[in-house]
Amino acid sequence: MITVGVLFVGVALLIIVFYWSSRYGDRTRGSGTSLRRGPGAHTTLIGRPKVAYETRDEAEARARSLMKHEGAPMSVYRCGVCAKWHVGHE
């Protein structure tokens, strides 16, 4: 009976891993991209790198422009993957 339980847990774990990897491990992503989602992610929801700005001032100017256009609060952050500046939703 314990063997059946262990087998069930193993199959469930495999299903979870395959589901997660198909959802977040898109094959079109380049190497070195972050799978972390949220306002501090290096990539967009579809796996493409976000626009990178050389300076914080450039990124803040773009964030102000997007806030006017979209009406949603935007944040500026330094990326841990490319060491440049990105704009993201708060």
C-alpha positions as CSV (number, residue, x, y, z in Angstrom):
1,M,0.0,0.0,0.0
2,I,2.9,2.3,0.8
3,T,4.4,1.6,-2.7
4,V,1.2,2.8,-4.3
5,G,1.2,6.0,-2.3
6,V,4.9,6.7,-3.2
7,L,4.1,6.0,-6.8
8,F,1.1,8.4,-6.7
9,V,3.2,11.2,-5.2
10,G,6.0,10.6,-7.8
11,V,3.5,10.9,-10.7
12,A,1.9,14.0,-9.1
13,L,5.3,15.6,-8.8
14,L,6.1,14.9,-12.4
15,I,2.8,16.4,-13.6
16,I,3.5,19.5,-11.6
17,V,7.0,19.8,-13.0
18,F,5.9,19.4,-16.6
19,Y,3.0,21.8,-16.1
20,W,5.3,24.4,-14.6
21,S,8.1,24.0,-17.2
22,S,5.6,24.3,-20.1
23,R,4.1,27.4,-18.6
24,Y,7.4,29.2,-17.6
25,G,10.1,27.4,-19.5
26,D,9.2,28.7,-23.0
27,R,11.7,27.4,-25.6
28,T,11.8,30.9,-27.3
29,R,13.5,32.4,-24.3
30,G,17.2,33.2,-24.7
31,S,19.8,31.9,-22.4
32,G,20.3,33.9,-19.2
33,T,16.7,35.1,-18.9
34,S,15.0,35.1,-15.5
35,L,12.0,33.0,-14.9
36,R,11.0,35.2,-12.0
37,R,7.8,37.1,-12.6
38,G,6.6,40.3,-11.2
39,P,7.7,44.0,-11.3
40,G,11.4,43.1,-11.0
41,A,11.6,40.5,-13.8
42,H,14.0,40.8,-16.7
43,T,11.5,39.4,-19.3
44,T,8.0,40.2,-20.3
45,L,5.1,37.8,-19.8
46,I,5.8,36.2,-23.2
47,G,9.5,35.7,-22.4
48,R,11.1,38.6,-24.4
49,P,13.7,40.8,-22.6
50,K,12.3,44.1,-21.4
51,V,13.5,47.4,-22.9
52,A,16.8,48.3,-21.2
53,Y,17.8,51.9,-20.5
54,E,21.4,52.9,-19.9
55,T,20.6,55.4,-17.1
56,R,18.0,55.7,-14.4
57,D,17.0,59.1,-15.7
58,E,16.1,57.6,-19.1
59,A,14.0,54.9,-17.4
60,E,12.3,57.4,-15.1
61,A,11.3,59.6,-18.1
62,R,9.8,56.5,-19.8
63,A,8.0,55.5,-16.6
64,R,6.4,59.0,-16.4
65,S,5.3,58.7,-20.0
66,L,3.8,55.3,-19.5
67,M,2.0,56.4,-16.4
68,K,0.4,59.2,-18.3
69,H,-0.6,56.8,-21.2
70,E,-1.7,53.8,-19.2
71,G,-2.8,55.5,-16.0
72,A,-1.1,52.7,-13.9
73,P,1.8,53.3,-11.5
74,M,5.2,52.3,-12.9
75,S,8.5,51.6,-11.1
76,V,12.1,51.8,-12.2
77,Y,14.6,49.2,-11.1
78,R,18.2,48.0,-11.9
79,C,18.1,44.6,-13.5
80,G,20.1,41.8,-11.9
81,V,20.5,40.0,-15.2
82,C,21.7,42.7,-17.6
83,A,22.7,45.5,-15.1
84,K,20.7,48.1,-17.0
85,W,17.5,49.9,-16.0
86,H,13.9,48.6,-16.7
87,V,10.4,49.9,-16.2
88,G,7.8,47.7,-14.7
89,H,4.3,47.9,-13.1
90,E,4.2,48.4,-9.4
